[in-house]
């Protein structure tokens, strides 16, 4: 009996001592396929899996502007095997929703802000506006609607700030369940106006089916050199970005978080991955943990102020 107990003890100790990771890692994507969050997750997952030596399984978990996936991961075991990929809406939702279900600073750990991209004001190619000023005149002369990837996304707030606060336009917000579903809506003209991060609509902008009128970055996008920034057009203080980050449940051991961060920084910095990101207007932003944590705290404070100033609500 003593020998059996000794063998069981050694087996248990060996199992506990297995280095992380020793099994597949599950990554919940807070939005549907086709949008920036899904694109980033699926671009980086294979290289991340190679780096960590275990498969990284991507799963879309959609609902409530990303809150459903966020709450599920926040309540998961803090062992590094369940992660969240979310957009900048992660920082917005606690200020926008009466009860988002999570505290963005306390309930999860920001492992890395992988990449970011500007938001784009765009219209269906048949819509009678070739410039942002022409769109402004159209909005002020009649009742129109605009689409966003969802309430609480930064494209929603960029548009809310421009259309409602700057222009004082009486325009209706139509929230979609992610950038993936929004693109077909814009192509069908239902609605004909939208604001979204660059990766989702880029192919249709290039083909001429959608028309980009302005970007929310500090500089023009290399992919759209003829499209002016909002700053160039006289709208100061509207340098807004949609970023995509990876999060772990609070309580995840520091050594695991550090290992994940290092693997993500390495994967995002791979020349092939970086080139693929840049092709769809992403800028790689993955950085060490200290920078990541400080950036997230600034974003939470920034977007809480924007929600307050614009009066944005969940539609």
C-alpha positions as CSV (number, residue, x, y, z in Angstrom):
1,X,0.0,0.0,0.0
2,X,2.8,2.4,0.9
3,X,4.4,1.7,-2.5
4,X,1.2,2.5,-4.3
5,X,0.8,5.7,-2.4
6,X,4.3,6.7,-3.2
7,X,3.8,6.0,-6.9
8,X,0.5,8.1,-6.8
9,X,2.3,10.9,-5.0
10,X,5.1,10.9,-7.6
11,X,2.6,10.8,-10.5
12,X,0.7,13.8,-9.0
13,X,3.8,15.8,-8.4
14,X,5.0,15.1,-11.9
15,X,1.6,16.2,-13.3
16,X,1.7,19.4,-11.3
17,X,5.3,20.1,-12.4
18,X,4.5,20.0,-16.1
19,X,5.7,23.2,-17.7
20,X,3.1,25.6,-19.2
21,X,1.6,25.0,-21.6
22,X,1.0,21.2,-21.6
23,X,-2.3,21.2,-23.5
24,X,-4.1,23.3,-26.1
25,X,-4.9,26.9,-25.4
26,X,-8.4,28.2,-26.1
27,X,-8.9,31.7,-27.3
28,X,-12.3,33.2,-27.3
29,X,-12.9,35.9,-29.9
30,X,-15.5,38.5,-28.7
31,X,-16.8,39.2,-32.2
32,X,-17.9,37.3,-35.4
33,X,-15.6,36.2,-38.2
34,X,-14.5,38.8,-40.7
35,X,-13.8,41.7,-38.3
36,X,-10.5,43.0,-37.0
37,X,-10.6,41.0,-33.7
38,X,-11.2,37.7,-35.6
39,X,-8.6,38.6,-38.2
40,X,-5.9,39.3,-35.6
41,X,-6.7,36.2,-33.6
42,X,-6.5,33.9,-36.6
43,X,-3.4,35.6,-38.1
44,X,-1.4,35.2,-34.9
45,X,-2.7,31.9,-33.5
46,X,-0.6,29.6,-35.7
47,X,2.7,31.4,-34.9
48,X,1.7,31.6,-31.2
49,X,1.1,27.9,-31.2
50,X,4.5,27.2,-32.8
51,X,6.2,29.4,-30.2
52,X,4.4,27.8,-27.2
53,X,4.5,24.2,-28.5
54,X,0.8,23.7,-28.2
55,X,-2.2,24.3,-30.5
56,X,-4.0,27.6,-30.1
57,X,-7.7,27.0,-30.8
58,X,-9.7,30.1,-31.8
59,X,-13.4,30.2,-31.0
60,X,-15.9,33.0,-31.7
61,X,-18.1,33.8,-28.8
62,X,-20.4,36.6,-29.8
63,X,-22.8,38.8,-27.9
64,X,-23.4,42.1,-26.0
65,X,-20.6,44.0,-27.8
66,X,-18.1,41.5,-26.5
67,X,-19.3,41.3,-22.9
68,X,-20.4,37.7,-23.1
69,X,-16.9,36.4,-24.1
70,X,-15.3,38.8,-21.6
71,X,-17.3,37.6,-18.6
72,X,-16.8,34.0,-19.6
73,X,-13.0,34.4,-19.7
74,X,-13.0,36.5,-16.5
75,X,-14.7,33.6,-14.7
76,X,-12.4,30.9,-16.2
77,X,-9.7,29.1,-14.3
78,X,-6.6,31.4,-14.1
79,X,-4.3,28.9,-15.6
80,X,-3.4,30.4,-19.0
81,X,-5.5,27.9,-21.0
82,X,-8.5,30.2,-21.6
83,X,-7.7,33.6,-23.1
84,X,-9.8,36.5,-24.6
85,X,-9.2,38.4,-27.8
86,X,-11.2,41.7,-27.7
87,X,-11.1,45.1,-29.4
88,X,-10.9,48.5,-27.8
89,X,-14.6,48.1,-26.9
90,X,-13.2,46.2,-23.9
91,X,-12.1,49.6,-22.5
92,X,-15.4,51.3,-23.6
93,X,-18.1,48.9,-22.4
94,X,-17.8,49.4,-18.6
95,X,-18.6,53.1,-19.1
96,X,-21.3,52.5,-21.8
97,X,-23.3,49.7,-20.3
98,X,-25.1,49.9,-17.0
99,X,-23.6,46.6,-16.1
100,X,-21.0,45.2,-18.5
101,X,-20.3,42.4,-16.1
102,X,-16.6,43.0,-15.6
103,X,-14.1,45.5,-14.3
104,X,-11.6,46.2,-17.1
105,X,-8.7,46.7,-14.8
106,X,-9.4,44.2,-12.0
107,X,-11.0,41.2,-13.6
108,X,-8.6,40.4,-16.4
109,X,-4.9,40.9,-17.2
110,X,-3.9,42.6,-20.5
111,X,-1.3,40.2,-21.9
112,X,-0.7,42.2,-25.1
113,X,-2.3,44.9,-27.3
114,X,-1.4,43.1,-30.5
115,X,-2.2,45.6,-33.2
116,X,-4.3,48.7,-33.9
117,X,-5.8,50.5,-36.9
118,X,-7.6,53.7,-37.7
119,X,-11.4,53.9,-38.0
120,X,-12.7,54.9,-41.4
121,X,-15.8,57.0,-42.3
122,X,-17.2,55.4,-45.4
123,X,-20.3,55.2,-47.7
124,X,-21.7,52.8,-50.2
125,X,-20.3,53.8,-53.7
126,X,-23.8,54.8,-54.9
127,X,-24.4,57.2,-52.0
128,X,-24.2,60.9,-53.3
129,X,-21.2,62.0,-51.2
130,X,-17.6,62.0,-52.5
131,X,-16.2,64.0,-49.6
132,X,-16.7,64.3,-45.9
133,X,-18.2,67.8,-46.4
134,X,-20.7,66.4,-48.8
135,X,-21.7,63.8,-46.3
136,X,-22.1,66.5,-43.6
137,X,-24.5,68.4,-45.9
138,X,-26.5,65.2,-46.7
139,X,-26.8,64.5,-43.0
140,X,-28.0,68.0,-42.1
141,X,-30.6,68.0,-44.9
142,X,-32.4,64.8,-44.1
143,X,-32.9,61.8,-41.8
144,X,-30.2,59.2,-42.3
145,X,-28.7,56.2,-40.6
146,X,-25.1,54.9,-40.1
147,X,-23.8,51.5,-39.1
148,X,-21.1,50.5,-36.7
149,X,-19.7,47.1,-35.7
150,X,-21.6,47.5,-32.4
151,X,-22.5,49.7,-29.5
152,X,-19.3,50.5,-27.5
153,X,-16.9,49.9,-30.3
154,X,-14.5,52.8,-31.1
155,X,-16.0,53.2,-34.6
156,X,-19.3,53.8,-32.9
157,X,-17.9,56.5,-30.7
158,X,-15.8,58.1,-33.5
159,X,-19.0,58.4,-35.6
160,X,-21.0,59.5,-32.6
161,X,-18.5,62.3,-31.9
162,X,-18.4,63.5,-35.5
163,X,-22.0,63.2,-36.5
164,X,-23.8,64.1,-33.2
165,X,-21.4,66.3,-31.3
166,X,-19.4,68.0,-34.1
167,X,-22.2,68.2,-36.8
168,X,-25.3,68.2,-34.5
169,X,-26.9,65.8,-37.1
170,X,-30.1,63.9,-36.4
171,X,-28.7,60.5,-37.5
172,X,-29.7,57.1,-36.3
173,X,-27.1,54.6,-35.2
174,X,-27.5,51.0,-36.4
175,X,-25.3,48.7,-34.4
176,X,-24.3,45.4,-36.0
177,X,-22.9,42.3,-34.3
178,X,-19.3,43.0,-35.5
179,X,-17.5,44.3,-38.5
180,X,-18.0,41.1,-40.5
181,X,-21.8,41.5,-40.6
182,X,-21.5,45.3,-41.2
183,X,-19.7,45.0,-44.5
184,X,-22.6,43.2,-46.3
185,X,-25.0,45.8,-44.8
186,X,-23.0,48.7,-46.2
187,X,-22.7,46.9,-49.6
188,X,-26.5,46.6,-49.7
189,X,-27.0,50.2,-48.7
190,X,-28.7,49.2,-45.4
191,X,-27.5,51.6,-44.1
192,X,-25.4,53.3,-46.8
193,X,-23.1,55.1,-44.3
194,X,-20.7,53.5,-41.8
195,X,-17.7,53.8,-39.6
196,X,-15.4,50.8,-39.0
197,X,-11.8,49.8,-38.6
198,X,-9.8,49.4,-41.7
199,X,-9.4,45.7,-42.1
200,X,-13.0,44.8,-42.6
201,X,-13.9,47.0,-45.5
202,X,-10.5,47.4,-47.1
203,X,-11.0,44.9,-50.0
204,X,-14.3,46.6,-50.9
205,X,-12.8,50.1,-50.7
206,X,-10.0,49.0,-53.1
207,X,-12.6,47.5,-55.5
208,X,-14.7,50.7,-55.5
209,X,-17.8,49.2,-53.9
210,X,-17.3,51.3,-50.8
211,X,-15.9,54.8,-50.7
212,X,-13.7,56.0,-47.8
213,X,-14.1,59.7,-46.9
214,X,-11.8,60.1,-43.9
215,X,-9.6,58.2,-41.5
216,X,-9.2,58.8,-37.8
217,X,-5.4,58.3,-37.7
218,X,-2.8,61.0,-37.1
219,X,-1.4,60.3,-40.6
220,X,-2.9,59.0,-43.9
221,X,-2.9,55.3,-44.3
222,X,-0.4,53.9,-46.7
223,X,-3.1,51.6,-48.1
224,X,-5.4,54.7,-48.8
225,X,-3.0,57.5,-49.6
226,X,-5.8,59.7,-51.2
227,X,-8.1,59.6,-48.1
228,X,-7.6,62.5,-45.7
229,X,-7.4,62.3,-42.0
230,X,-10.1,63.9,-39.8
231,X,-7.4,66.2,-38.5
232,X,-6.6,67.4,-42.0
233,X,-10.3,68.2,-42.5
234,X,-10.4,70.4,-39.5
235,X,-11.6,68.0,-36.8
236,X,-8.9,68.2,-34.2
237,X,-8.6,65.7,-31.3
238,X,-10.2,62.8,-33.3
239,X,-7.2,60.5,-33.5
240,X,-9.1,57.3,-32.6
241,X,-8.0,53.7,-33.1
242,X,-9.5,50.3,-32.9
243,X,-7.0,48.0,-31.2
244,X,-7.0,44.3,-30.6
245,X,-5.7,42.8,-27.3
246,X,-5.3,39.5,-25.7
247,X,-6.4,39.0,-22.0
248,X,-6.1,36.4,-19.3
249,X,-8.2,36.0,-16.2
250,X,-7.1,37.8,-13.1
251,X,-5.0,35.6,-10.9
252,X,-3.2,33.9,-13.7
253,X,0.4,33.3,-12.5
254,X,2.9,36.0,-13.4
255,X,5.3,33.6,-15.1
256,X,2.5,32.3,-17.4
257,X,1.5,35.8,-18.3
258,X,5.1,36.7,-19.0
259,X,5.5,33.6,-21.2
260,X,2.4,34.5,-23.1
261,X,3.4,38.1,-23.6
262,X,6.8,37.1,-24.9
263,X,5.3,34.6,-27.3
264,X,2.8,37.1,-28.6
265,X,5.4,39.9,-29.1
266,X,7.6,37.4,-30.9
267,X,4.8,36.1,-33.1
268,X,3.5,39.6,-34.0
269,X,7.0,40.7,-34.8
270,X,7.5,37.9,-37.3
271,X,8.2,39.6,-40.7
272,X,5.6,37.5,-42.5
273,X,2.9,38.1,-39.9
274,X,3.8,41.9,-39.8
275,X,3.5,42.1,-43.6
276,X,0.1,40.4,-43.5
277,X,-1.1,42.8,-40.8
278,X,0.1,45.9,-42.7
279,X,-1.7,44.6,-45.9
280,X,-5.0,45.1,-44.1
281,X,-4.1,48.5,-42.4
282,X,-3.0,47.1,-39.0
283,X,0.0,48.5,-37.2
284,X,1.7,46.0,-34.8
285,X,1.8,47.4,-31.3
286,X,2.6,44.3,-29.1
287,X,4.9,45.5,-26.3
288,X,6.2,44.3,-22.9
289,X,3.7,43.8,-20.0
290,X,4.5,47.1,-18.2
291,X,3.7,49.2,-21.3
292,X,0.6,47.1,-22.1
293,X,-0.9,47.6,-18.6
294,X,-0.2,51.4,-18.6
295,X,-1.7,51.7,-22.1
296,X,-4.9,49.9,-21.1
297,X,-5.4,52.1,-18.1
298,X,-5.1,55.2,-20.2
299,X,-7.6,53.8,-22.7
300,X,-10.1,53.0,-20.0
301,X,-9.9,56.6,-18.7
302,X,-10.0,58.1,-22.3
303,X,-13.1,56.2,-23.5
304,X,-15.0,56.8,-20.2
305,X,-14.6,60.5,-20.9
306,X,-15.6,60.1,-24.6
307,X,-18.8,58.2,-23.5
308,X,-19.6,61.0,-21.1
309,X,-19.0,63.8,-23.6
310,X,-20.8,62.2,-26.5
311,X,-23.7,60.9,-24.4
312,X,-23.4,57.6,-26.2
313,X,-25.9,54.9,-25.3
314,X,-26.4,51.2,-26.0
315,X,-28.7,51.0,-29.0
